[in-house]
Amino acid sequence: MASVQSIALTAACLTAGMRDFCTWNGLGVAYDGPDAERSLLVIWGAGCLELHAELVQYAPMVAALADTLYDQLDQGAPGVWHYEVTEALGSAIAEWIILHDGLAPSLDWVKACLVRLAGEFMLRGQPQQWPAIRQILLTLSPELPVIVPVAPS
């Protein structure tokens, strides 16, 4: 089980990814503010704390997956998980909310997105680890994207 500190850091990175999406997206959607033509908070329509709660509810799952995957690594990680997976997931959730008129994504969608991001990240590591990584990701989502091969080619 992930530590409280790991879960808190994961939650912070999820919300950072959401805020970054609002800063850099090409949709003309800001996070909030009087100058914004459209904002994520207005599209969300349920309040700022509720929006952050929507994201951070996934922090224990993301942190536990990272811990489990890192336990399988024989060497160092192929990058920085929180920048490349956690923040990207927060960004993807923000984009989903914007593109679906304020609706939150389903847990299955979040899991599939997390599995895709984690798989892409981990595949940059050692090919001999791919089978173990694949098995771990399958426990999260039985519909594993094809990006995670069974064995190295």
MDTraj code that builds the backbone (N, CA, C; nanometers):
import mdtraj as md
import numpy as np

residues = "MET ALA SER VAL GLN SER ILE ALA LEU THR ALA ALA CYS LEU THR ALA GLY MET ARG ASP PHE CYS THR TRP ASN GLY LEU GLY VAL ALA TYR ASP GLY PRO ASP ALA GLU ARG SER LEU LEU VAL ILE TRP GLY ALA GLY CYS LEU GLU LEU HIS ALA GLU LEU VAL GLN TYR ALA PRO MET VAL ALA ALA LEU ALA ASP THR LEU TYR ASP GLN LEU ASP GLN GLY ALA PRO GLY VAL TRP HIS TYR GLU VAL THR GLU ALA LEU GLY SER ALA ILE ALA GLU TRP ILE ILE LEU HIS ASP GLY LEU ALA PRO SER LEU ASP TRP VAL LYS ALA CYS LEU VAL ARG LEU ALA GLY GLU PHE MET LEU ARG GLY GLN PRO GLN GLN TRP PRO ALA ILE ARG GLN ILE LEU LEU THR LEU SER PRO GLU LEU PRO VAL ILE VAL PRO VAL ALA PRO SER".split()
xyz = np.array([
    [0.0834, -0.1181, 0.0000],
    [0.0000, 0.0000, 0.0000],
    [0.0880, 0.1247, 0.0000],
    [0.0491, 0.2225, -0.0782],
    [0.1263, 0.3449, -0.0914],
    [0.1221, 0.4257, 0.0381],
    [0.2284, 0.4972, 0.0642],
    [0.2356, 0.5797, 0.1847],
    [0.1459, 0.7025, 0.1699],
    [0.1135, 0.7626, 0.2814],
    [0.0321, 0.8839, 0.2808],
    [0.1032, 0.9928, 0.2008],
    [0.2339, 1.0045, 0.2183],
    [0.3102, 1.1056, 0.1452],
    [0.3053, 1.0797, -0.0055],
    [0.3178, 0.9545, -0.0454],
    [0.3122, 0.9194, -0.1875],
    [0.1747, 0.9509, -0.2468],
    [0.0701, 0.9210, -0.1724],
    [-0.0658, 0.9500, -0.2197],
    [-0.0868, 1.1012, -0.2292],
    [-0.0372, 1.1760, -0.1298],
    [-0.0523, 1.3217, -0.1318],
    [0.0227, 1.3833, -0.2498],
    [0.1443, 1.3367, -0.2758],
    [0.2210, 1.3865, -0.3896],
    [0.1500, 1.3528, -0.5205],
    [0.0966, 1.2339, -0.5290],
    [0.0214, 1.1930, -0.6479],
    [-0.0998, 1.2831, -0.6686],
    [-0.1729, 1.3120, -0.5609],
    [-0.2897, 1.4006, -0.5704],
    [-0.2483, 1.5392, -0.6189],
    [-0.1378, 1.5898, -0.5664],
    [-0.0893, 1.7212, -0.6089],
    [-0.0529, 1.7208, -0.7570],
    [0.0087, 1.6134, -0.8036],
    [0.0482, 1.6049, -0.9447],
    [-0.0728, 1.5889, -1.0367],
    [-0.1752, 1.5186, -0.9914],
    [-0.2982, 1.5098, -1.0711],
    [-0.3583, 1.6479, -1.0911],
    [-0.3663, 1.7271, -0.9854],
    [-0.4253, 1.8599, -0.9985],
    [-0.3324, 1.9544, -1.0749],
    [-0.2007, 1.9351, -1.0615],
    [-0.1070, 2.0157, -1.1409],
    [-0.1259, 1.9874, -1.2893],
    [-0.1461, 1.8610, -1.3240],
    [-0.1714, 1.8258, -1.4640],
    [-0.2997, 1.8883, -1.5160],
    [-0.4015, 1.8922, -1.4321],
    [-0.5279, 1.9548, -1.4698],
    [-0.5061, 2.1041, -1.4955],
    [-0.4370, 2.1702, -1.4050],
    [-0.4128, 2.3147, -1.4199],
    [-0.3246, 2.3413, -1.5411],
    [-0.2226, 2.2577, -1.5631],
    [-0.1364, 2.2753, -1.6803],
    [-0.2161, 2.2609, -1.8092],
    [-0.3076, 2.1647, -1.8136],
    [-0.3904, 2.1488, -1.9328],
    [-0.4665, 2.2773, -1.9616],
    [-0.5201, 2.3372, -1.8582],
    [-0.5976, 2.4600, -1.8763],
    [-0.5101, 2.5764, -1.9215],
    [-0.3828, 2.5726, -1.8876],
    [-0.2906, 2.6787, -1.9289],
    [-0.2482, 2.6628, -2.0744],
    [-0.2280, 2.5372, -2.1174],
    [-0.1657, 2.5138, -2.2476],
    [-0.2578, 2.4552, -2.3533],
    [-0.3830, 2.4265, -2.3221],
    [-0.4696, 2.3634, -2.4224],
    [-0.5013, 2.4608, -2.5351],
    [-0.5360, 2.4080, -2.6472],
    [-0.5731, 2.4907, -2.7620],
    [-0.7232, 2.5108, -2.7726],
    [-0.7957, 2.4786, -2.6670],
    [-0.9416, 2.4862, -2.6710],
    [-0.9948, 2.6206, -2.6224],
    [-0.9068, 2.7090, -2.5794],
    [-0.9507, 2.8372, -2.5273],
    [-1.0194, 2.8264, -2.3928],
    [-0.9856, 2.7238, -2.3166],
    [-1.0474, 2.7021, -2.1860],
    [-0.9424, 2.7244, -2.0781],
    [-0.9692, 2.8203, -1.9909],
    [-0.8815, 2.8475, -1.8779],
    [-0.9290, 2.7665, -1.7582],
    [-0.8508, 2.7682, -1.6517],
    [-0.8958, 2.7026, -1.5287],
    [-1.0102, 2.7833, -1.4674],
    [-0.9884, 2.9112, -1.4492],
    [-1.0883, 3.0011, -1.3926],
    [-1.0388, 3.1433, -1.4134],
    [-1.1205, 3.2388, -1.3855],
    [-1.0774, 3.3774, -1.3890],
    [-1.1742, 3.4668, -1.4634],
    [-1.1747, 3.5938, -1.4281],
    [-1.2700, 3.6877, -1.4886],
    [-1.2450, 3.7152, -1.6362],
    [-1.1215, 3.6938, -1.6833],
    [-1.0897, 3.7205, -1.8232],
    [-1.1129, 3.6011, -1.9151],
    [-1.1425, 3.4887, -1.8572],
    [-1.1599, 3.3670, -1.9369],
    [-1.2971, 3.3668, -2.0046],
    [-1.2949, 3.3422, -2.1362],
    [-1.4226, 3.3284, -2.2069],
    [-1.4954, 3.2040, -2.1583],
    [-1.4199, 3.0974, -2.1447],
    [-1.4728, 2.9712, -2.0900],
    [-1.3717, 2.9207, -1.9892],
    [-1.4199, 2.8612, -1.8835],
    [-1.3275, 2.8063, -1.7841],
    [-1.3713, 2.6662, -1.7451],
    [-1.2725, 2.5873, -1.7033],
    [-1.3001, 2.4516, -1.6592],
    [-1.3988, 2.4523, -1.5429],
    [-1.3824, 2.5454, -1.4510],
    [-1.4728, 2.5493, -1.3357],
    [-1.6165, 2.5785, -1.3766],
    [-1.6355, 2.6638, -1.4754],
    [-1.7713, 2.6920, -1.5228],
    [-1.8276, 2.5702, -1.5952],
    [-1.7476, 2.5087, -1.6796],
    [-1.7927, 2.3885, -1.7517],
    [-1.8243, 2.2770, -1.6523],
    [-1.7396, 2.2594, -1.5529],
    [-1.7606, 2.1582, -1.4492],
    [-1.8904, 2.1849, -1.3747],
    [-1.9079, 2.3071, -1.3304],
    [-2.0335, 2.3501, -1.2716],
    [-2.0650, 2.3008, -1.1317],
    [-1.9711, 2.2341, -1.0649],
    [-2.0026, 2.1789, -0.9331],
    [-1.9115, 2.2330, -0.8229],
    [-1.8287, 2.3289, -0.8525],
    [-1.7425, 2.3884, -0.7514],
    [-1.5983, 2.3422, -0.7592],
    [-1.5105, 2.4268, -0.7111],
    [-1.3663, 2.4018, -0.7169],
    [-1.3255, 2.2808, -0.6324],
    [-1.3725, 2.2739, -0.5087],
    [-1.3347, 2.1606, -0.4233],
    [-1.3840, 2.0294, -0.4814],
    [-1.5026, 2.0306, -0.5378],
    [-1.5560, 1.9084, -0.5988],
    [-1.4741, 1.8659, -0.7202],
    [-1.4248, 1.9625, -0.7977],
    [-1.3405, 1.9304, -0.9125],
    [-1.2090, 1.8666, -0.8665],
    [-1.1472, 1.9250, -0.7658],
    [-1.0229, 1.8682, -0.7149],
    [-1.0482, 1.7316, -0.6514],
    [-1.1605, 1.7164, -0.5839],
    [-1.1955, 1.5863, -0.5251],
    [-1.2135, 1.4809, -0.6336],
    [-1.2686, 1.5209, -0.7475],
    [-1.2848, 1.4276, -0.8595],
    [-1.1493, 1.3728, -0.9020],
    [-1.0501, 1.4579, -0.9109],
    [-0.9176, 1.4128, -0.9518],
    [-0.8469, 1.3329, -0.8434],
    [-0.8455, 1.3851, -0.7220],
    [-0.7622, 1.3227, -0.6189],
    [-0.8173, 1.1893, -0.5694],
    [-0.9418, 1.1584, -0.6026],
    [-0.9924, 1.0261, -0.5637],
    [-0.9119, 0.9139, -0.6286],
    [-0.8430, 0.9448, -0.7385],
    [-0.7641, 0.8445, -0.8098],
    [-0.6206, 0.8337, -0.7575],
    [-0.5801, 0.9222, -0.6673],
    [-0.4419, 0.9228, -0.6184],
    [-0.4005, 0.7905, -0.5537],
    [-0.4820, 0.7281, -0.4686],
    [-0.4379, 0.6005, -0.4115],
    [-0.4137, 0.4929, -0.5177],
    [-0.4985, 0.4872, -0.6195],
    [-0.4832, 0.3884, -0.7258],
    [-0.3554, 0.4145, -0.8059],
    [-0.3301, 0.5404, -0.8407],
    [-0.2121, 0.5749, -0.9199],
    [-0.0853, 0.5491, -0.8389],
    [-0.0852, 0.5894, -0.7117],
    [0.0327, 0.5693, -0.6270],
    [0.0603, 0.4203, -0.6062],
    [-0.0441, 0.3419, -0.5847],
    [-0.0258, 0.1974, -0.5654],
    [0.0282, 0.1318, -0.6921],
    [-0.0221, 0.1744, -0.8080],
    [0.0289, 0.1192, -0.9337],
    [0.1763, 0.1531, -0.9505],
    [0.2136, 0.2760, -0.9234],
    [0.3544, 0.3158, -0.9351],
    [0.4412, 0.2312, -0.8424],
    [0.3985, 0.2150, -0.7175],
    [0.4760, 0.1340, -0.6230],
    [0.4918, -0.0089, -0.6727],
    [0.3847, -0.0681, -0.7219],
    [0.3882, -0.2058, -0.7698],
    [0.4801, -0.2190, -0.8913],
    [0.4687, -0.1256, -0.9854],
    [0.5533, -0.1310, -1.1046],
    [0.7005, -0.1097, -1.0694],
    [0.7276, -0.0145, -0.9821],
    [0.8663, 0.0125, -0.9452],
    [0.9285, -0.1046, -0.8709],
    [0.8466, -0.1794, -0.7991],
    [0.8984, -0.2992, -0.7323],
    [0.9482, -0.4020, -0.8341],
    [0.8991, -0.3961, -0.9577],
    [0.9382, -0.4909, -1.0627],
    [1.0640, -0.4477, -1.1377],
    [1.1041, -0.3222, -1.1222],
    [1.2181, -0.2717, -1.1984],
    [1.3490, -0.3227, -1.1407],
    [1.4336, -0.3719, -1.2286],
    [1.5668, -0.4160, -1.1872],
    [1.6640, -0.2983, -1.1820],
    [1.6337, -0.1973, -1.2598],
    [1.7189, -0.0793, -1.2675],
    [1.6335, 0.0442, -1.2426],
    [1.6924, 0.1586, -1.2608],
    [1.6205, 0.2835, -1.2403],
    [1.5034, 0.2987, -1.3359],
    [1.4143, 0.3886, -1.3015],
    [1.2950, 0.4140, -1.3817],
    [1.3325, 0.4778, -1.5152],
    [1.2468, 0.4586, -1.6166],
    [1.2764, 0.5148, -1.7491],
    [1.2400, 0.6622, -1.7621],
    [1.2153, 0.7294, -1.6544],
    [1.1787, 0.8710, -1.6555],
    [1.1237, 0.9100, -1.5194],
    [1.0481, 1.0184, -1.5156],
    [0.9891, 1.0657, -1.3906],
    [0.8383, 1.0409, -1.3963],
    [0.7927, 0.9399, -1.3220],
    [0.6538, 0.8940, -1.3225],
    [0.5548, 1.0086, -1.3050],
    [0.5748, 1.0921, -1.2038],
    [0.4747, 1.1949, -1.1751],
    [0.4620, 1.2969, -1.2874],
    [0.5717, 1.3301, -1.3536],
    [0.5624, 1.4241, -1.4647],
    [0.4966, 1.3593, -1.5866],
    [0.5358, 1.2370, -1.6143],
    [0.4970, 1.1749, -1.7407],
    [0.3704, 1.0909, -1.7339],
    [0.3316, 1.0460, -1.6157],
    [0.2105, 0.9646, -1.6026],
    [0.1050, 1.0374, -1.5200],
    [0.1387, 1.0738, -1.3976],
    [0.0387, 1.1328, -1.3081],
    [-0.0142, 1.2649, -1.3608],
    [0.0752, 1.3573, -1.3975],
    [0.0286, 1.4858, -1.4495],
    [-0.0452, 1.4679, -1.5816],
    [0.0016, 1.3747, -1.6637],
    [-0.0671, 1.3484, -1.7906],
    [-0.2083, 1.2955, -1.7667],
    [-0.2266, 1.2146, -1.6631],
    [-0.3599, 1.1660, -1.6295],
    [-0.4491, 1.2807, -1.5829],
    [-0.3974, 1.3694, -1.4994],
    [-0.4747, 1.4866, -1.4576],
    [-0.5153, 1.5719, -1.5754],
    [-0.4256, 1.5884, -1.6699],
    [-0.4540, 1.6633, -1.7922],
    [-0.5623, 1.5946, -1.8749],
    [-0.5524, 1.4629, -1.8883],
    [-0.6510, 1.3870, -1.9663],
    [-0.7898, 1.3953, -1.9034],
    [-0.7963, 1.3913, -1.7714],
    [-0.9262, 1.4021, -1.7036],
    [-0.9852, 1.5406, -1.7261],
    [-0.9026, 1.6452, -1.7167],
    [-0.9508, 1.7810, -1.7432],
    [-1.0043, 1.7928, -1.8863],
    [-0.9301, 1.7371, -1.9811],
    [-0.9743, 1.7418, -2.1201],
    [-1.1074, 1.6675, -2.1367],
    [-1.1205, 1.5517, -2.0732],
    [-1.2464, 1.4756, -2.0803],
    [-1.3627, 1.5623, -2.0317],
    [-1.3439, 1.6252, -1.9167],
    [-1.4506, 1.7072, -1.8577],
    [-1.4908, 1.8198, -1.9532],
    [-1.3918, 1.8838, -2.0139],
    [-1.4193, 1.9935, -2.1066],
    [-1.4929, 1.9419, -2.2302],
    [-1.4458, 1.8335, -2.2862],
    [-1.5051, 1.7811, -2.4103],
    [-1.6405, 1.7137, -2.3896],
    [-1.6747, 1.6840, -2.2630],
    [-1.8016, 1.6177, -2.2331],
    [-1.8925, 1.7061, -2.1472],
    [-1.8812, 1.8362, -2.1696],
    [-1.9716, 1.9351, -2.1088],
    [-1.9859, 1.9212, -1.9581],
    [-1.8742, 1.9011, -1.8898],
    [-1.8744, 1.9006, -1.7451],
    [-1.8936, 1.7656, -1.6791],
    [-1.9118, 1.6622, -1.7590],
    [-1.9278, 1.5287, -1.7008],
    [-1.7912, 1.4703, -1.6650],
    [-1.7862, 1.3995, -1.5539],
    [-1.6632, 1.3321, -1.5140],
    [-1.6503, 1.2001, -1.5900],
    [-1.5275, 1.1584, -1.6166],
    [-1.5098, 1.0287, -1.6825],
    [-1.5443, 0.9147, -1.5867],
    [-1.5711, 0.7989, -1.6430],
    [-1.5982, 0.6807, -1.5611],
    [-1.4676, 0.6263, -1.5041],
    [-1.4792, 0.5466, -1.4003],
    [-1.3621, 0.4814, -1.3422],
    [-1.2939, 0.3926, -1.4460],
    [-1.3723, 0.3228, -1.5274],
    [-1.3133, 0.2374, -1.6314],
    [-1.2316, 0.3194, -1.7301],
    [-1.2816, 0.4372, -1.7667],
    [-1.2072, 0.5227, -1.8591],
    [-1.0772, 0.5688, -1.7941],
    [-1.0837, 0.6101, -1.6689],
    [-0.9636, 0.6566, -1.5981],
    [-0.8616, 0.5433, -1.5890],
    [-0.9070, 0.4235, -1.5555],
    [-0.8156, 0.3086, -1.5479],
    [-0.7522, 0.2810, -1.6839],
    [-0.8319, 0.2824, -1.7902],
    [-0.7775, 0.2567, -1.9240],
    [-0.6751, 0.3633, -1.9623],
    [-0.7041, 0.4875, -1.9299],
    [-0.6109, 0.5959, -1.9592],
    [-0.4829, 0.5787, -1.8786],
    [-0.4953, 0.5458, -1.7512],
    [-0.3788, 0.5238, -1.6658],
    [-0.2947, 0.4072, -1.7174],
    [-0.3589, 0.3004, -1.7565],
    [-0.2865, 0.1842, -1.8089],
    [-0.2105, 0.2212, -1.9361],
    [-0.2736, 0.2985, -2.0230],
    [-0.2066, 0.3411, -2.1465],
    [-0.0845, 0.4269, -2.1147],
    [-0.1030, 0.5260, -2.0274],
    [0.0080, 0.6149, -1.9917],
    [0.1205, 0.5384, -1.9208],
    [0.0829, 0.4527, -1.8270],
    [0.1831, 0.3746, -1.7538],
    [0.2562, 0.2782, -1.8470],
    [0.1818, 0.2163, -1.9379],
    [0.2438, 0.1241, -2.0325],
    [0.3427, 0.1938, -2.1229],
    [0.3042, 0.3081, -2.1773],
    [0.3946, 0.3844, -2.2634],
    [0.5204, 0.4255, -2.1872],
    [0.5021, 0.4654, -2.0633],
    [0.6147, 0.5061, -1.9793],
    [0.7077, 0.3883, -1.9510],
    [0.6526, 0.2778, -1.9058],
    [0.7331, 0.1633, -1.8658],
    [0.7995, 0.0918, -1.9832],
    [0.7401, 0.0997, -2.1003],
    [0.8003, 0.0330, -2.2163],
    [0.9321, 0.0965, -2.2592],
    [0.9632, 0.2123, -2.2055],
    [1.0931, 0.2727, -2.2344],
    [1.2028, 0.2076, -2.1504],
    [1.1635, 0.1222, -2.0568],
    [1.2598, 0.0526, -1.9705],
    [1.3105, -0.0748, -2.0343],
    [1.3516, -0.1660, -1.9535],
    [1.4140, -0.2903, -1.9980],
    [1.3116, -0.3883, -2.0562],
    [1.3335, -0.4375, -2.1796],
    [1.2389, -0.5308, -2.2413],
    [1.2150, -0.6584, -2.1609],
    [1.3135, -0.7060, -2.0879],
    [1.2933, -0.8276, -2.0092],
    [1.1904, -0.8064, -1.8973],
    [1.1575, -0.6821, -1.8674],
    [1.0593, -0.6516, -1.7640],
    [0.9168, -0.6419, -1.8194],
    [0.9018, -0.6372, -1.9508],
    [0.7706, -0.6173, -2.0114],
    [0.6660, -0.7207, -1.9697],
    [0.6992, -0.8490, -1.9654],
    [0.5958, -0.9450, -1.9232],
    [0.5422, -0.9178, -1.7823],
    [0.6292, -0.8851, -1.6886],
    [0.5848, -0.8550, -1.5520],
    [0.5028, -0.7266, -1.5495],
    [0.5465, -0.6274, -1.6245],
    [0.4722, -0.5000, -1.6325],
    [0.3341, -0.5249, -1.6899],
    [0.3284, -0.6037, -1.7946],
    [0.2000, -0.6362, -1.8577],
    [0.1051, -0.7021, -1.7573],
    [0.1544, -0.7971, -1.6801],
    [0.0701, -0.8672, -1.5819],
    [0.0158, -0.7706, -1.4767],
    [0.0992, -0.6787, -1.4334],
    [0.0552, -0.5796, -1.3346],
    [-0.0528, -0.4903, -1.3946],
    [-0.0320, -0.4433, -1.5161],
    [-0.1300, -0.3552, -1.5792],
    [-0.2619, -0.4273, -1.6053],
    [-0.2559, -0.5563, -1.6353],
    [-0.3778, -0.6348, -1.6573],
    [-0.4640, -0.6427, -1.5314],
    [-0.4029, -0.6325, -1.4135],
    [-0.4822, -0.6361, -1.2907],
    [-0.5650, -0.5097, -1.2750],
    [-0.5230, -0.4029, -1.3397],
    [-0.5951, -0.2761, -1.3310],
    [-0.7021, -0.2651, -1.4378],
    [-0.6717, -0.3163, -1.5555],
    [-0.7660, -0.3063, -1.6663],
    [-0.7510, -0.4290, -1.7557],
    [-0.8539, -0.5120, -1.7622],
    [-0.8436, -0.6320, -1.8454],
    [-0.8371, -0.6011, -1.9946],
    [-0.8731, -0.4811, -2.0331],
    [-0.8671, -0.4420, -2.1736],
    [-0.7392, -0.3633, -2.1967],
    [-0.6296, -0.4349, -2.1876],
    [-0.4985, -0.3732, -2.1988],
    [-0.4738, -0.3255, -2.3414],
    [-0.4338, -0.2006, -2.3560],
    [-0.4021, -0.1527, -2.4899],
    [-0.2894, -0.2351, -2.5530],
    [-0.2865, -0.2398, -2.6818],
    [-0.1866, -0.3200, -2.7527],
    [-0.0459, -0.2661, -2.7378],
    [-0.0300, -0.1513, -2.6735],
    [0.1026, -0.0938, -2.6591],
    [0.1936, -0.1738, -2.5683],
    [0.1392, -0.2658, -2.4906],
    [0.2225, -0.3436, -2.3996],
    [0.2371, -0.4844, -2.4543],
    [0.3481, -0.5142, -2.5207],
    [0.3667, -0.6466, -2.5793],
    [0.3811, -0.7563, -2.4734],
    [0.3494, -0.8763, -2.5126],
    [0.3630, -0.9916, -2.4238],
    [0.5090, -1.0156, -2.3928],
    [0.5938, -1.0072, -2.4931],
    [0.7379, -1.0281, -2.4764],
    [0.8100, -0.9393, -2.5772],
    [0.9357, -0.9098, -2.5501],
    [1.0109, -0.8251, -2.6441],
    [1.0239, -0.8919, -2.7807],
    [1.0228, -0.8096, -2.8828],
    [1.0362, -0.8613, -3.0208],
    [1.1804, -0.8884, -3.0528],
])
top = md.Topology()
chain = top.add_chain()
for i, resn in enumerate(residues, 1):
    res = top.add_residue(resn, chain, resSeq=i)
    for name in ("N", "CA", "C"):
        top.add_atom(name, md.element.get_by_symbol(name[0]), res)
traj = md.Trajectory(xyz[None], top)
